[in-house]
């Protein structure tokens, strides 16, 4: 994994949250409508509101406010999009 891609991972305790376009959609939803930290934690797969609070503190503001299509383009250009989306597919439960 490139150093640039590592910048887009937020470490919370023993967890790593990749800032994918899907995660950015959740962040935008949190920013633009009433949503508590408990709900944010649930949507991000975190254990509790304290982890969600830590996540919000750690994510760079310039990423939080970036349009999702521009974020997707940036990740694609830097070669991170395939890496992040590939890891999401592996973690998804079989159904």
matplotlib code that plots the C-alpha trace (Angstrom):
import matplotlib.pyplot as plt

x = [0.0, 1.4, 2.1, -0.6, -3.2, -2.2, -3.2, -6.8, -7.0, -8.2, -7.0, -9.4, -8.0, -7.5, -9.8, -9.0, -11.6, -10.8, -12.2, -14.0, -16.6, -19.2, -17.8, -17.7, -21.4, -22.0, -19.9, -21.8, -25.1, -23.8, -22.8, -26.0, -28.8, -29.5, -27.6, -26.2, -22.8, -24.4, -26.0, -22.8, -20.9, -23.4, -23.2, -19.4, -19.2, -17.7, -18.5, -19.8, -20.3, -16.8, -15.2, -17.4, -16.3, -12.6, -13.2, -14.7, -11.8, -9.2, -10.6, -9.1, -11.6, -10.7, -11.8, -15.1, -16.2, -15.0, -17.7, -18.0, -17.4, -14.2, -13.1, -13.7, -11.7, -8.8, -8.7, -8.8, -6.0, -3.8, -4.5, -6.3, -9.9, -9.3, -7.4, -10.2, -13.1, -11.4, -11.0, -14.7, -15.7, -13.6, -15.1, -18.7, -20.6, -21.6, -25.2]
y = [0.0, 3.4, 6.1, 8.3, 5.6, 5.2, 8.8, 7.9, 5.3, 6.4, 4.2, 3.9, 1.5, -1.8, -0.8, 0.8, 2.8, 3.3, 6.6, 5.2, 7.1, 5.1, 6.2, 9.8, 9.5, 8.5, 11.4, 13.8, 12.5, 13.0, 16.6, 17.6, 16.1, 15.3, 12.2, 11.2, 9.7, 6.4, 6.2, 7.3, 4.5, 1.9, 3.0, 3.0, -0.4, 1.1, -0.1, 3.0, 6.8, 7.4, 5.7, 7.7, 10.9, 9.9, 9.2, 12.6, 14.3, 12.4, 12.7, 15.8, 18.5, 18.9, 15.3, 15.7, 18.5, 17.2, 16.2, 12.4, 12.3, 14.4, 12.1, 9.0, 10.6, 11.4, 7.9, 6.4, 8.7, 7.8, 4.0, 3.7, 3.2, -0.4, -1.2, 0.2, -1.2, -4.6, -4.7, -3.9, -6.8, -9.2, -8.0, -8.1, -11.0, -13.8, -13.8]
z = [0.0, -1.0, 1.6, 0.0, 0.5, 4.1, 4.7, 3.9, 6.7, 10.2, 13.0, 16.0, 18.6, 16.8, 13.9, 10.6, 8.7, 5.0, 3.7, 0.7, -1.3, 0.7, 4.0, 2.8, 1.9, 5.6, 6.8, 4.5, 5.9, 9.4, 8.6, 6.8, 8.8, 12.5, 13.3, 16.7, 17.2, 18.1, 14.7, 13.0, 14.9, 13.8, 10.1, 10.2, 12.0, 15.1, 18.6, 20.3, 20.1, 21.6, 18.6, 16.2, 18.1, 17.7, 14.0, 13.5, 15.3, 13.3, 9.8, 8.0, 7.4, 3.7, 3.2, 5.1, 2.9, -0.5, -3.0, -3.3, -7.1, -6.6, -3.8, -6.0, -8.8, -6.4, -5.0, -8.5, -9.7, -6.8, -7.2, -3.8, -5.1, -6.2, -3.0, -0.7, -2.7, -2.9, 0.9, 1.4, -0.8, 1.2, 4.5, 3.3, 4.8, 2.5, 1.8]

ax = plt.figure().add_subplot(projection="3d")
ax.plot(x, y, z, "-o")
ax.set_aspect("equal")
plt.show()
